[in-house]
Amino acid sequence: MIGIINYGAGNIFSLTAALNRLGIPYGMINEVDEIASYDRIVIPGVGHAGTAMRKLQESGLAASIGKITKPVLGICVGMQLLTTFSEEGDSPLLNITPLKTLHFEGRITEKVPHMGWNKVFHENESPIFDNIKKDAYFYFVHSYFIEYNATFTAAFTQYGLKFSAAIQDKNFYGVQFHPEKSGEAGERLLLNFSNLY
């Protein structure tokens, strides 16, 4: 069963609606000792990385997430939280994966935020992309991105520059796009994650 980290900064309704459509059981994690009740963990997120990090710290969950040995999936800001640092509010984050979250502004000439459907090219054979086209479209809404790094990138996207659309670091996975809003490809990714051990 999937446990959703409920720290008040996630777009939880659209995620739970997608899990309900797929028949994937889930529950909410409000406190550290509830983590043990679930096989897989999702960190959702919409909004400001620094604010999200502060809420995780206030709940006591921040110190425990990096110790989880089960599969963990960060979505959007939830993915950014896995990195060391965000330019959004100059915020130190969970420091699980040695990458930084950077602002598009000043680095690209395209409109910010990056919003809408874009092609995602997966690489490094991450299991969350099993049975998904090599160049499938996913839905994005974000102004900050995670720098591309061949070691940790599970998929990349081009929008003014090449950046990580998905990362994997051991049992930690992250996607910058919203799988719950990405049609068939997004649903397949959620199903793949729900089957990880």
Backbone torsions as a table, in degrees:
resi	resn	phi	psi	omega
1	MET	NA	143.7	-179.7
2	ILE	-87.6	133.9	172.4
3	GLY	-105.7	126.4	-179.3
4	ILE	-99.1	120.6	177.9
5	ILE	-66.3	114.6	-174.4
6	ASN	-105.6	92.4	-175.8
7	TYR	-118.5	13.5	174.3
8	GLY	82.9	11.3	-179.1
9	ALA	-131.0	19.8	-177.1
10	GLY	-111.6	152.5	173.5
11	ASN	-85.1	70.7	-167.2
12	ILE	-73.2	-32.0	-175.0
13	PHE	-61.0	-48.6	-177.5
14	SER	-67.2	-32.4	177.2
15	LEU	-67.2	-47.8	-178.5
16	THR	-67.4	-32.7	176.5
17	ALA	-62.5	-41.2	178.6
18	ALA	-66.7	-43.1	178.8
19	LEU	-63.3	-38.6	176.6
20	ASN	-62.6	-43.8	178.7
21	ARG	-58.5	-38.3	-175.8
22	LEU	-86.1	-5.9	-178.5
23	GLY	70.0	28.4	179.1
24	ILE	-94.3	118.8	-179.3
25	PRO	-71.2	147.4	-178.1
26	TYR	-152.9	166.2	172.9
27	GLY	-150.0	172.9	-177.6
28	MET	-101.3	139.1	176.0
29	ILE	-107.2	112.4	179.1
30	ASN	-105.5	-22.6	-176.3
31	GLU	-136.3	157.1	-175.0
32	VAL	-55.5	-43.9	-174.0
33	ASP	-70.0	-8.8	177.2
34	GLU	-81.9	-15.6	-179.3
35	ILE	-57.8	-39.2	-175.7
36	ALA	-63.0	-18.6	-176.4
37	SER	-79.6	-6.8	-172.3
38	TYR	-122.1	151.4	-179.6
39	ASP	-85.6	-29.6	-178.1
40	ARG	-140.5	151.3	-174.0
41	ILE	-125.2	135.8	174.8
42	VAL	-116.7	133.1	172.6
43	ILE	-108.8	100.9	178.5
44	PRO	-79.5	175.2	177.0
45	GLY	179.7	133.0	171.9
46	VAL	-141.8	135.8	176.4
47	GLY	113.8	-140.4	-168.4
48	HIS	-96.2	124.4	-176.7
49	ALA	-61.7	-41.4	-179.2
50	GLY	-63.5	-41.7	178.1
51	THR	-65.6	-43.0	178.8
52	ALA	-60.5	-42.9	179.6
53	MET	-63.0	-42.0	179.3
54	ARG	-61.8	-41.0	179.4
55	LYS	-66.2	-38.3	176.5
56	LEU	-63.3	-40.4	178.9
57	GLN	-66.2	-42.5	-179.4
58	GLU	-63.4	-33.4	-179.3
59	SER	-79.2	-12.1	-176.2
60	GLY	84.3	-2.4	-176.2
61	LEU	-77.6	-26.8	-174.2
62	ALA	-56.6	-42.5	-175.7
63	ALA	-70.8	-18.6	-174.9
64	SER	-98.3	-23.3	-172.5
65	ILE	-61.7	-43.0	-179.3
66	GLY	-64.3	-16.9	-179.9
67	LYS	-91.0	-5.1	-177.9
68	ILE	-68.6	133.8	179.3
69	THR	-105.9	-5.2	176.0
70	LYS	-83.9	166.4	176.5
71	PRO	-61.3	133.9	179.2
72	VAL	-125.5	133.7	177.8
73	LEU	-122.8	119.6	173.3
74	GLY	-97.4	132.6	-179.1
75	ILE	-114.1	125.3	177.7
76	CYS	58.4	-113.9	177.2
77	VAL	-60.5	-30.3	176.1
78	GLY	-60.2	-34.8	174.6
79	MET	-69.6	-44.7	-178.8
80	GLN	-61.3	-33.9	179.4
81	LEU	-60.4	-23.7	-179.8
82	LEU	-72.4	-16.4	-175.9
83	THR	-83.6	178.6	-175.3
84	THR	-79.2	-32.0	-166.8
85	PHE	-161.3	145.0	173.3
86	SER	-122.5	138.3	172.2
87	GLU	-67.2	-15.4	177.3
88	GLU	-74.2	100.5	-177.9
89	GLY	78.0	12.3	-177.2
90	ASP	46.6	55.4	-169.9
91	SER	-103.0	126.2	166.1
92	PRO	-68.0	141.0	-177.1
93	LEU	-116.7	-153.9	-171.7
94	LEU	-73.6	-17.9	174.8
95	ASN	59.5	41.8	177.7
96	ILE	-89.7	-42.0	179.8
97	THR	-115.7	132.3	-173.0
98	PRO	-78.2	61.5	178.2
99	LEU	-130.6	165.7	178.7
100	LYS	-117.2	151.4	174.0
101	THR	-100.9	122.5	-171.4
102	LEU	-119.9	159.7	179.6
103	HIS	-90.0	137.7	175.0
104	PHE	-62.6	-36.4	-172.6
105	GLU	-56.9	132.5	-179.3
106	GLY	85.0	-8.8	-179.5
107	ARG	-112.2	-18.9	179.4
108	ILE	-134.6	162.1	176.1
109	THR	-98.8	-10.9	179.8
110	GLU	-71.4	164.8	-179.7
111	LYS	-65.0	139.5	175.5
112	VAL	-116.6	131.8	8.3
113	PRO	-77.5	162.3	168.8
114	HIS	-75.8	112.9	-173.4
115	MET	-136.5	130.3	176.5
116	GLY	120.5	-166.1	-175.9
117	TRP	-84.0	138.7	177.0
118	ASN	-147.3	152.3	179.0
119	LYS	-72.7	139.7	178.3
120	VAL	-121.0	127.0	-177.6
121	PHE	-109.2	109.0	-177.2
122	HIS	-87.1	152.8	-177.0
123	GLU	-149.2	172.5	178.7
124	ASN	62.8	15.0	170.9
125	GLU	52.4	45.1	176.0
126	SER	-68.7	132.5	-175.7
127	PRO	-65.0	-17.7	178.6
128	ILE	-71.0	-12.7	177.9
129	PHE	-104.2	12.9	176.7
130	ASP	-56.7	135.6	177.0
131	ASN	61.1	27.2	173.7
132	ILE	-117.1	134.3	179.4
133	LYS	-50.0	145.8	-178.5
134	LYS	-62.1	-23.7	-178.9
135	ASP	-130.6	48.0	-178.7
136	ALA	-71.8	155.1	176.0
137	TYR	-91.8	138.7	174.4
138	PHE	-132.6	162.2	-175.0
139	TYR	-99.5	126.7	-176.3
140	PHE	-117.4	147.1	166.0
141	VAL	-149.2	101.3	-179.1
142	HIS	-166.1	152.1	176.7
143	SER	-109.3	-13.5	-179.6
144	TYR	-117.4	149.0	-176.5
145	PHE	-137.4	161.1	176.8
146	ILE	-99.5	128.3	-178.1
147	GLU	-55.2	144.0	178.1
148	TYR	-71.9	133.6	175.4
149	ASN	-145.6	119.0	-172.6
150	ALA	-59.6	-27.9	-178.4
151	THR	-69.1	-40.0	-172.2
152	PHE	-107.4	-7.4	-176.9
153	THR	-79.3	125.2	174.2
154	ALA	-95.7	-21.6	175.9
155	ALA	-161.7	151.7	178.3
156	PHE	-129.9	162.0	178.3
157	THR	-136.2	153.3	173.9
158	GLN	-108.9	124.9	169.9
159	TYR	-151.3	87.2	-174.8
160	GLY	79.0	-31.8	175.1
161	LEU	-154.9	169.8	179.2
162	LYS	-90.0	126.8	179.5
163	PHE	-139.9	167.8	-178.6
164	SER	-77.3	114.7	173.2
165	ALA	-83.8	-22.5	178.0
166	ALA	-153.1	146.2	177.8
167	ILE	-129.0	158.3	170.9
168	GLN	-142.4	131.2	176.1
169	ASP	-139.3	99.2	-174.2
170	LYS	56.8	-120.4	-177.2
171	ASN	-88.8	5.4	-179.4
172	PHE	-102.3	126.6	179.0
173	TYR	-121.5	151.2	175.6
174	GLY	-146.7	144.7	175.6
175	VAL	-130.7	131.2	179.8
176	GLN	-77.5	-31.3	178.8
177	PHE	-77.8	175.6	178.8
178	HIS	-105.5	100.4	-179.7
179	PRO	-62.4	-31.6	-178.0
180	GLU	-69.4	-11.1	178.2
181	LYS	-117.8	14.0	-170.6
182	SER	-111.9	28.8	173.0
183	GLY	60.6	-144.9	-173.0
184	GLU	-62.9	-42.3	-179.3
185	ALA	-63.5	-42.2	179.1
186	GLY	-65.2	-39.7	178.6
187	GLU	-66.0	-38.9	177.8
188	ARG	-62.7	-41.0	179.3
189	LEU	-62.3	-42.7	178.2
190	LEU	-64.0	-39.8	176.5
191	LEU	-63.7	-44.1	178.1
192	ASN	-58.1	-45.2	-179.9
193	PHE	-63.2	-39.8	-177.7
194	SER	-66.4	-16.6	179.6
195	ASN	-100.8	1.4	-180.0
196	LEU	-72.9	148.9	173.8
197	TYR	-130.7	NA	NA
